[in-house]
Amino acid sequence: MAFEIIESCVNCWACEPLCPNQAIYEARPHFLINPDKCNECAGDFEESQCVSICPIEGAILNDLGLALNPPGSLTGIPPKKFAELQAAQRAA
């Protein structure tokens, strides 16, 4: 039961100070989570603090490898619509 921060992390420092277990640490090229310390904030908070503050969609995964802030979750734009908008912008 531990989360994983992947390479899309931009080292913004939003999550590190919020972790009640000090499981998040700076590494190169992005932050990492110590799986021995991460308990997904169970017993401390109703919602995992790193997930609640992370501004990068898809940067934090659960133990099944699923994004906890999947594409579109922060912007409200469905991934398919976002891809269409990007394609239209490139074509213009």
C-alpha positions as CSV (number, residue, x, y, z in Angstrom):
1,M,0.0,0.0,0.0
2,A,2.1,2.9,-1.3
3,F,2.0,5.4,-4.0
4,E,4.6,6.1,-6.7
5,I,5.6,9.4,-8.3
6,I,6.7,9.0,-11.9
7,E,8.8,11.0,-14.3
8,S,6.1,13.5,-15.2
9,C,6.7,15.1,-11.8
10,V,8.2,18.5,-12.2
11,N,9.7,18.9,-8.7
12,C,7.3,21.7,-7.8
13,W,7.7,20.9,-4.0
14,A,3.9,21.0,-3.4
15,C,3.6,17.5,-2.0
16,E,6.8,17.0,0.0
17,P,6.0,19.3,3.0
18,L,2.4,17.9,3.3
19,C,3.4,14.2,3.7
20,P,2.6,13.3,7.3
21,N,5.0,10.3,7.2
22,Q,7.9,12.1,5.4
23,A,7.7,9.5,2.7
24,I,8.3,11.9,-0.1
25,Y,11.9,12.9,-0.9
26,E,13.8,14.8,-3.5
27,A,15.7,12.7,-6.0
28,R,16.8,13.1,-9.6
29,P,15.2,13.7,-11.9
30,H,11.9,13.9,-9.8
31,F,10.5,13.3,-6.4
32,L,10.1,9.7,-5.1
33,I,8.0,8.1,-2.4
34,N,9.6,5.7,0.1
35,P,7.2,2.7,0.0
36,D,8.2,1.7,3.5
37,K,6.9,5.0,4.9
38,C,3.9,5.7,2.7
39,N,0.6,4.5,4.1
40,E,-1.5,6.7,1.8
41,C,-2.2,9.0,4.7
42,A,-4.4,6.4,6.4
43,G,-5.3,7.4,9.9
44,D,-4.0,10.9,9.3
45,F,-6.2,12.4,6.6
46,E,-9.4,11.4,4.8
47,E,-7.6,12.1,1.4
48,S,-4.0,11.5,0.5
49,Q,-2.2,14.8,0.8
50,C,0.2,14.4,-2.1
51,V,-2.7,13.5,-4.5
52,S,-4.8,16.4,-3.2
53,I,-2.1,19.0,-3.9
54,C,-0.3,17.6,-7.0
55,P,-0.7,20.0,-10.0
56,I,0.5,17.4,-12.6
57,E,-2.1,15.0,-14.0
58,G,-0.9,11.4,-13.9
59,A,2.2,12.0,-11.8
60,I,1.2,9.9,-8.9
61,L,0.2,6.3,-9.3
62,N,-1.5,3.8,-6.9
63,D,-0.2,0.3,-6.2
64,L,-2.0,-0.9,-9.3
65,G,-0.2,1.6,-11.5
66,L,-3.3,3.8,-12.1
67,A,-3.0,7.5,-12.1
68,L,-4.6,9.1,-9.0
69,N,-5.1,12.4,-10.9
70,P,-5.8,11.0,-14.3
71,P,-5.7,13.2,-17.5
72,G,-8.6,15.6,-17.4
73,S,-9.2,15.4,-13.7
74,L,-7.6,18.8,-12.9
75,T,-8.5,20.7,-16.0
76,G,-12.0,19.3,-16.4
77,I,-11.2,18.7,-20.1
78,P,-11.7,15.1,-21.2
79,P,-8.5,13.7,-22.7
80,K,-10.1,13.1,-26.1
81,K,-11.3,16.7,-26.3
82,F,-8.0,18.0,-25.1
83,A,-6.2,16.1,-27.9
84,E,-8.6,17.5,-30.4
85,L,-8.0,21.0,-29.2
86,Q,-4.3,20.6,-29.4
87,A,-4.5,19.2,-32.9
88,A,-6.7,22.1,-34.0
89,Q,-4.2,24.6,-32.5
90,R,-1.3,23.0,-34.3
91,A,-3.2,23.0,-37.6
92,A,-4.0,26.8,-37.2
